[in-house]
Amino acid sequence: MLLGQVPILELEDGTQLPQSFAIARYVAHESGLAGKNNLESAKIDAVVDTQFDMNEMFLNRVIFEKNGEKKVQELEKFLANDLFIHVEKLMKLKKVYSTNANYFVGDHLSWADLFVYQSMDRVIREAPQVKNKLNEYFKEMFDTINENPDIKRYLNERPDTPF
């Protein structure tokens, strides 16, 4: 393994591509989920990077916390103080980048939609009490993704893992 760590994507020619976001961007470009042009691609990256900021906070403060009592406290603080600040940032981007309420950028599915979906799903699995509130912001996108036959099949067949 090129860097001695996972994740790594090894291509048919033996090329190894490390780092999860490099892999995600490569796969998005290869599968048509990275935007119709460079500007749309940059907007998608801005949404992903904004969501990543929230993920880092959530993972470090809540998911990776080993002390059970502190984990509960950190989750409560995250839900009360941080989650919807980040959601509002995402909504600001969606307001200026989207031309269809089902998507964050333009009028078609992108890896930004999938990344936000996966990230918010992780929050909902940890704190089911926020599902209805998050649906107020993401329902159209959640429904679009959940109704996509290929994604639906994948979600039904994938193993249940923490990430």
N, C-alpha and C positions, 0 to 999 in steps of 0.2 A: 504494500500500500504506500502510495506516494508520500503521504505525511504521517503514516503510522496511526491513523485515526479514522473513525467513521463520522459522518457518512462519506461514501465515495461512489461515484458513478463510473463504471468502466465501460467504455464504448467498444464496439465490435473490433475496431482496429487496435485495441489495447490502451488507448488514451485513457488516463485516469483523471477524473475531475473531482477534486475534494471541495468541501464547504457547502453546506446546505443551501445557501442562497445562490451561489454560483450554479449549483445543480438545478434549483428551481427556475432560475432565469433561463438557463439553457433549455430545459424541458418546455418551458412556456413559449420560448421562441420557436422551437421545433414543432409544437402542437398548435400554434396559432392563438395562444392565450397571452401574448405579450404586447398586444396593441397593433393597430393598423399602420402606424408610422412611429418615428422616433419620439415625437412629442407625446403621443398617446402612451408609448412605452415608459416615458419619464413620469407621466402622471400615475400610471400603474405602480411604478416604483415608489412614488411619494406616498401612495396609500399603503403599500406594503411596509415601508419604513415607519410610517406613523403607527401602524398596527404593531410592528415589532417593538416599538417603545413601550407600549402597554404590555405586551407579552413578557418582556424582560422584567418589568416590575412585578407582574403577577407570578411568574415562575420563581423569581428569586425570593420574593417576600412570602409567598403562599405555598406553592407546589413543592419547592425544595426545602422548606422549613421542616426540620426534624422534630422539634419540640411541639407536641400536640396542642398544648395550651396556647403557645405563642402563634402557632399556625392559625388557630381559630381567631385570635385577636387580629392577626394580620389580614385575614380574609375579611373580617368585619370592617377594618379600616379601609381596605382596598375597595370594598363594595360601597361604603359610605362616602369616601373621599376621592377616589381615583378613577374608578371604572367609567363613570358617566362624563368626566372631564375628557377622557380619551375618546369616548363615543362621540361627543360633540365635535372634537377635532376631525374625526372621520366624516361626520355629517357635513362639516364645512367643505371638506374636499369633494365629497359626493355632490354637493349643491353646485359647485363650479365645474366639475369634471364630467358629470353624468348627463346623458340626454335621454335616459330611460331609468325609471325608479328601480328596476330590477338589478342594475349594475352600478358599480362605483365609477367606472370610466366609460364614456361613450355609450353605445347601445348594444353591447355584446359582452359575453362572459370573458373574464380575464382571470389571471392567476391572483390578482388582488381580491376579487370576489371570493375565490376559493380559500385564500389565506385568512381573510377576515372571518369567513364561515367557520373554518377549522378552529381559529382562535376563540371565537365567541362560543363555539360548541364546548371547548375546554373549560371556559368559565362557567357555562351552564351545568356541565357535569359536576363541577366542584361546588357550585352554588345554585341549585335548581330554582330557588326562590326568585332569581332575577330573569328567568326565561320570559315571562310575560312583558316585563319592562323592556328587555332587549328586542322582543318582537315588535314593539312600537317603532323601533328604528330600522330593523333589518328584515321584517316579514317578507317583503317582496323578494329580496335577494335570497333569503332562506328558502322560500317556496320555489323559486326558479331553480336553485341548486338541487333541492330535494326532489323535484319533478323531472330532472334530467335523467333519462333512462340509464345512461352509462355510469353516471355518478351514483345514482340510486343503487345500481347493481354492485358497484364497488363498495359503497358504504354498508350494504347488507352482507357482503362476503368477507370484508377485511377482518382480521383478528382484532379483538378488543385489547388495545394497548394504551398506556398512559400518554403516549405522544403520537 
